[in-house]
Amino acid sequence: MYFTELDLNDSILDALDAMRFEQCTPIQEKSIPPLLKGCDLIGVAQTGTGKTAAYLLPILNKLSDGNYPEDAVNCIIMAPTRELAQQIDQAMQGFSYFMSVSSVAVYGGNDGILFTQQKRGLTKGADVVIATPGRLISHIQMGYVDLSRVSFFILDEADRMLDMGFYDDIMQIVKLLPKERQTIMFSATMPEKIQQLAHQILSNPVEVKIAVSRPAEKIKQGVYYCYEKQKLALVRSLFRNREAKRVLLFASKKVKVKEVARSLRQMGMNVGEMHSDLEQAQREEVMLAFKNGHINILVATDIVSRGIDIDDIQIVINFDVPHDYEDYVHRIGRTARAGADGEALTFVSPDDIRYFRQIENFLRYKVEPLNVPEELGGNAEMKETQSHHRTINQGKNVRKHKQSAHRFKKTPSKDKPAGAKSEKGKTKKQHKPKDQQSLS
């Protein structure tokens, strides 16, 4: 579908034409019409599908048509990180180029001038406020922010905001909004906690879901089948033999993130770490250092698996297998961007084999297995472990079979007299009826 086929005003279409945007992406095609009608909406689509335009265009279209107060905040867009808030603000500037719609980006930083600019926009009533939850709460606590006339409330990367612990902040902001508003929520995944949040803040929402696409063909994927205790040594081995530059390593738990980061620092590597123990300001500082090239290796939990706007990440390493193929796609999708090549390596322990098989089923092909170096024990230990697991499972099956056979073993027929012989010539005992046993 072309944007000209949608019910967008000339100012929006002129901006799209200047930016050379002609055709809608699937998420835009399905989201823009119901949003123009004023419906609440929950959209599920991965990063890079055009979600920002999917909600910005209809909201800007409405704001430019007028009938909204000039001295009030009319739209709040929540984003989990400063980087994403900045991206949304940049898109906002482009789409609203031919309109008299004002906006301000509100996010953390140590610059007092920036804070003052944010305060001015919030007090004078910028049409659109693009904010991280923590920073907006800071301004609200100062007592000069009025959200009572907000007409549009948008959560972008909602699942990521919940992962980062912003639920209470979001609900505190929601309580300050009028009940009569249009609420829009976009998320890359739809876990139970997102469904609960949607139920709390949306009213009869339209649901739009775009299937997860497979990873870019330029990503060279490889898998190391290894034992859990080999993983840390394997990471160290990898960076002894290659240049450690623009590397993103994902681990399932913050304890592992800290352990891997510490081990790599001992090798003299320039490493940063990202996990839930860090304050928002610390996360932003680490991310900025990684983006600027001051950090070569970023070790992180899934807190950064989506929304990173860095085009030159060369290698993504899955220290642990994600238990959902969507998370796998989001992780490795951080590389091979903007037409570049990229590499994705995954460490698979015996306990994670079944999860990786599910990922391969989604990919519809087997990922190339790579050899663990011989000095680390090679793949032999992995094979022994797999064999051990198969032996255990076989033993379980034998026991189940025996238990099942015992359960269905025939009992003597009541018609046979006591002392009757079986086919093998053994005498079977005649059991007393239960009522007789109770009286004896």
C-alpha positions in Angstrom: 0.0 0.0 0.0 1.2 3.5 -0.8 1.0 6.3 1.8 -1.1 8.4 -0.7 -3.8 5.7 -0.3 -4.2 6.5 3.4 -6.3 9.3 4.8 -3.3 11.5 5.6 -3.3 15.3 5.1 -1.1 17.1 2.6 1.5 18.3 5.2 2.2 14.7 6.2 2.3 13.5 2.5 4.7 16.4 1.6 7.1 15.3 4.4 6.9 11.7 3.3 7.6 12.7 -0.2 10.6 14.8 0.9 12.0 11.8 2.8 11.3 9.6 -0.2 8.9 7.3 1.7 6.4 5.9 -0.7 5.2 2.5 0.4 3.9 1.4 3.8 5.5 -1.4 5.7 3.1 -4.1 6.9 2.9 -2.7 10.5 2.2 0.8 9.1 -0.5 -0.5 6.7 -2.4 -2.3 9.5 -1.9 0.3 12.2 -2.4 3.7 10.6 -6.1 3.3 9.5 -7.5 2.3 13.0 -5.3 4.9 14.7 -6.7 7.6 12.4 -10.2 6.5 13.6 -9.2 7.0 17.2 -9.0 3.4 18.3 -6.6 2.2 21.0 -4.1 -0.3 19.6 -1.5 -2.8 20.6 1.0 -3.7 18.0 3.5 -6.6 18.1 6.4 -6.3 15.7 10.1 -6.6 15.9 12.6 -3.8 15.6 13.2 -2.4 12.2 9.6 -2.9 10.9 8.6 0.8 10.9 6.8 1.0 14.2 7.8 4.6 14.9 6.1 5.9 11.7 3.1 3.6 12.4 2.1 5.7 15.4 3.7 9.1 14.7 2.1 9.7 11.4 -1.6 9.3 12.5 -0.9 11.3 15.7 0.8 14.1 13.9 -2.0 14.0 11.3 -4.6 14.7 14.1 -2.5 17.3 15.8 -2.0 19.3 12.6 -5.7 19.3 12.0 -6.1 21.4 15.1 -8.7 21.5 18.0 -6.1 20.7 20.6 -5.0 23.2 23.3 -1.8 25.2 22.4 -0.7 25.6 26.1 -0.9 21.9 27.0 1.0 18.7 26.5 -1.2 16.8 24.0 0.9 13.6 23.4 3.2 11.6 25.6 5.5 9.0 24.0 7.4 6.8 26.4 10.6 5.1 25.4 12.9 2.9 27.6 16.2 4.5 26.8 17.7 7.9 25.8 18.9 6.4 22.5 15.4 5.4 21.5 14.0 8.7 22.6 16.5 10.5 20.5 15.6 8.3 17.5 11.9 9.0 17.9 12.6 12.7 18.2 14.7 12.7 15.0 11.8 10.9 13.2 9.4 13.4 14.7 11.4 16.4 13.3 11.3 14.9 9.8 7.6 13.9 9.7 6.5 17.3 11.2 8.7 19.4 9.0 5.7 21.1 7.2 3.6 21.5 10.3 3.4 23.8 13.3 3.6 21.0 15.8 6.0 21.4 18.7 7.9 18.7 20.5 10.5 18.1 23.2 12.6 15.1 24.1 12.9 14.4 27.8 15.7 12.1 28.9 18.5 11.8 31.4 21.8 13.6 31.3 24.1 15.7 33.4 23.6 18.9 31.4 21.8 21.6 33.3 21.0 23.4 30.1 19.3 20.3 28.7 17.2 20.0 31.9 16.1 23.6 31.6 15.1 23.1 28.0 13.0 20.1 28.9 11.3 22.1 31.7 10.4 24.9 29.3 8.8 22.5 26.9 6.8 20.7 29.7 5.6 24.0 31.3 4.7 25.8 28.1 2.9 22.8 26.6 4.8 21.1 23.8 2.4 19.2 21.6 4.5 16.0 21.8 6.7 15.0 24.7 9.1 12.0 24.0 10.4 10.8 27.4 12.1 8.1 29.3 10.0 7.1 32.4 12.6 8.0 35.0 13.3 11.5 33.6 9.7 12.4 33.2 9.0 11.3 36.8 11.8 13.6 37.9 10.1 16.6 36.2 6.7 15.5 37.6 8.0 15.5 41.1 9.1 19.1 40.7 5.4 20.0 40.6 5.2 21.9 37.3 4.1 19.2 34.9 0.4 19.0 34.0 -0.7 15.9 32.1 -4.5 16.4 32.7 -5.1 17.4 29.0 -3.1 14.7 27.3 -5.0 13.2 24.3 -2.5 10.6 23.2 -0.4 8.2 25.3 2.1 5.9 23.5 4.4 3.2 24.9 7.2 2.2 22.5 9.2 -1.0 23.3 6.8 -1.8 26.1 8.2 -5.2 26.9 11.7 -3.7 27.2 10.4 -1.0 29.6 9.0 -3.7 31.9 12.2 -5.7 31.7 14.1 -2.6 32.8 11.8 -2.3 35.9 9.7 0.7 34.7 6.3 -0.7 35.5 5.7 1.4 38.6 6.9 4.6 36.8 4.5 3.9 33.9 1.6 3.3 36.2 2.4 6.5 38.2 2.3 8.5 34.9 -0.9 6.8 33.8 -2.7 7.9 37.0 -2.0 11.5 36.0 -3.6 11.1 32.5 -7.2 11.7 31.7 -9.3 8.6 31.3 -10.6 9.9 27.9 -7.5 9.4 25.7 -6.2 7.3 22.9 -3.6 4.8 24.1 -1.1 3.0 21.8 1.3 0.3 22.9 4.0 -1.3 20.7 6.0 -4.3 21.8 8.4 -6.7 20.1 7.0 -9.6 22.1 3.8 -10.4 23.9 4.5 -12.2 27.2 1.9 -12.4 29.9 3.1 -9.3 31.7 2.6 -7.2 28.6 -0.9 -8.6 28.2 -1.7 -7.6 31.8 -0.4 -4.1 31.2 -2.5 -3.8 28.0 -5.6 -4.9 29.9 -4.9 -2.2 32.5 -4.3 0.9 30.3 -6.0 0.2 26.9 -9.7 0.2 26.1 -11.0 -2.3 23.6 -7.7 -2.2 21.6 -7.2 -3.2 18.0 -4.5 -5.9 17.9 -2.0 -5.9 15.1 0.7 -8.6 15.0 3.4 -8.9 12.4 5.1 -12.3 12.3 8.8 -12.4 13.2 10.9 -12.4 10.1 14.0 -14.7 9.8 17.5 -13.2 10.3 19.2 -11.4 7.5 21.0 -13.7 5.1 24.2 -11.8 5.6 24.5 -13.0 9.2 26.9 -15.9 9.3 25.6 -18.1 12.0 27.6 -20.7 13.9 27.1 -22.9 17.0 29.4 -24.4 19.5 28.1 -27.5 21.2 29.9 -27.3 24.5 29.6 -28.1 28.2 28.6 -25.3 30.5 32.0 -25.2 32.2 33.7 -24.8 28.8 31.9 -21.6 27.9 34.0 -19.0 29.7 37.3 -20.5 28.4 35.7 -20.6 24.9 35.0 -16.9 25.0 38.6 -16.2 26.1 39.9 -18.5 23.3 37.8 -16.7 20.7 39.3 -13.3 21.5 42.9 -14.6 21.7 42.6 -15.5 18.0 40.6 -12.6 16.6 40.3 -8.8 17.0 37.8 -7.9 19.7 36.0 -5.0 18.1 32.3 -4.1 18.0 31.2 -7.3 19.9 27.9 -7.8 21.6 27.7 -10.8 24.0 24.3 -11.8 25.6 24.1 -13.9 28.8 20.9 -15.0 30.4 21.6 -13.7 33.9 23.4 -10.7 35.3 25.6 -13.0 37.4 27.0 -14.4 34.2 27.3 -11.0 32.6 29.5 -9.9 35.5 31.6 -13.0 35.4 32.2 -12.8 31.6 33.0 -9.1 31.8 35.4 -9.6 34.6 37.2 -12.5 32.8 37.6 -10.5 29.6 38.9 -7.5 31.6 41.6 -9.7 33.0 42.7 -10.3 29.5 43.1 -6.6 29.0 39.9 -6.3 26.9 38.0 -3.0 26.8 34.7 -4.3 28.1 31.4 -2.8 29.3 28.5 -4.5 31.0 24.8 -3.9 31.0 22.3 -5.4 33.4 19.5 -4.5 35.8 21.8 -3.7 38.7 22.9 -0.5 36.9 21.1 2.8 37.3 19.5 4.3 34.2 22.3 7.0 34.1 24.9 4.2 34.2 23.3 2.3 31.4 23.1 5.3 29.2 26.8 6.1 29.9 27.8 2.5 29.0 25.7 2.5 25.9 27.1 5.8 24.7 30.7 4.6 25.3 29.9 1.5 23.2 28.3 3.5 20.5 31.2 5.9 20.3 33.7 3.0 20.1 35.2 3.6 23.6 34.1 0.1 24.5 34.8 -2.7 22.1 32.9 -5.5 23.8 29.5 -5.1 25.5 28.3 -8.0 27.7 24.6 -7.7 28.5 21.4 -9.4 29.4 18.4 -9.1 27.0 17.9 -5.6 28.3 19.7 -4.4 25.1 18.5 -7.0 22.6 16.2 -4.6 21.0 16.4 -0.9 20.1 20.1 -0.5 19.7 20.7 1.9 16.8 24.3 0.8 16.0 25.0 -0.3 12.5 28.5 -1.6 12.7 28.3 -4.4 15.3 30.4 -7.2 13.8 29.8 -10.2 16.1 26.9 -11.2 18.4 27.6 -14.0 20.8 24.9 -15.9 22.6 26.6 -17.2 25.8 23.3 -18.9 26.6 20.6 -20.0 24.2 17.5 -17.8 24.4 14.4 -19.9 25.2 12.3 -18.2 22.5 13.2 -18.0 18.8 11.9 -14.4 18.8 14.6 -13.4 21.3 17.2 -15.2 19.2 16.2 -13.2 16.1 16.3 -9.9 18.1 19.7 -10.7 19.5 21.5 -11.6 16.3 19.6 -8.9 14.4 21.9 -6.4 16.1 24.6 -7.4 13.5 24.6 -7.3 9.6 22.7 -4.0 9.6 22.7 -1.3 6.9 23.9 -3.8 4.3 27.0 -4.9 6.3 28.1 -8.5 7.0 27.9 -9.9 10.5 28.5 -13.0 12.5 26.4 -14.7 15.2 27.8 -17.4 17.5 25.8 -19.5 20.0 27.1 -21.7 22.8 24.8 -24.6 23.3 25.1 -26.8 26.5 23.3 -30.1 26.9 20.4 -28.5 28.8 19.8 -26.0 26.0 19.9 -28.4 23.0 16.1 -28.6 22.9 15.7 -24.9 22.8 18.2 -24.5 20.0 16.4 -27.2 18.0 13.3 -25.1 18.3 15.2 -22.1 16.9 16.6 -24.2 14.0 13.0 -25.4 13.3 12.0 -21.7 13.0 15.0 -20.9 10.8 14.3 -24.0 8.7 17.9 -25.0 8.5 20.7 -26.4 10.7 23.2 -23.8 11.9 26.8 -24.8 11.1 28.4 -26.6 14.1 31.9 -25.3 15.0 34.7 -27.2 16.7 35.6 -26.4 20.3 39.4 -26.1 20.5 41.2 -29.3 21.6 42.9 -27.6 24.4 39.5 -27.0 25.9 38.5 -30.6 25.6 37.1 -30.4 22.1 33.6 -31.6 21.5 34.2 -35.0 23.1 33.0 -34.0 26.5 29.8 -32.7 24.9 29.3 -36.0 23.1 29.9 -37.9 26.3 27.3 -35.7 28.1 24.8 -36.2 25.3 25.4 -40.0 25.5 25.0 -39.8 29.3 21.7 -38.0 28.9 20.5 -40.6 26.4 21.4 -43.4 28.8 19.5 -41.7 31.6 16.5 -41.2 29.3 16.7 -44.8 28.1 16.8 -46.0 31.7 13.8 -43.9 32.5 11.9 -45.4 29.6 12.8 -49.0 30.8 11.5 -48.2 34.3 8.3 -46.7 32.9 7.8 -49.8 30.7 8.3 -52.1 33.7 6.0 -50.0 35.9 3.4 -50.0 33.1 3.6 -53.8 32.7 3.3 -54.3 36.4 0.2 -52.0 36.5 -1.6 -54.0 33.9 -0.6 -57.5 35.2 -3.7 -59.7 35.3 -5.1 -60.8 38.7 -6.7 -64.2 39.3 -10.2 -64.6 38.1 -12.9 -64.9 40.7 -14.2 -67.9 38.9 -11.0 -69.9 39.5 -11.0 -72.1 42.7 -8.2 -71.6 45.2 -5.1 -73.5 44.3 -5.7 -73.3 40.6 -2.5 -73.4 38.5 -1.4 -70.9 36.0 -0.2 -71.8 32.5 3.4 -72.1 33.9 2.2 -74.5 36.6 2.6 -72.2 39.5 0.0 -72.1 42.2 -1.8 -68.8 42.6 -3.1 -67.8 46.0 -6.8 -67.0 46.5 -7.3 -63.6 48.0 -10.1 -63.0 50.4 -12.7 -60.4 49.5 -12.3 -57.1 51.3 -15.3 -57.6 53.5 -14.0 -60.9 54.7 -10.6 -59.4 55.4 -12.0 -56.7 57.5 -13.9 -59.3 59.7 -11.0 -61.7 60.2 
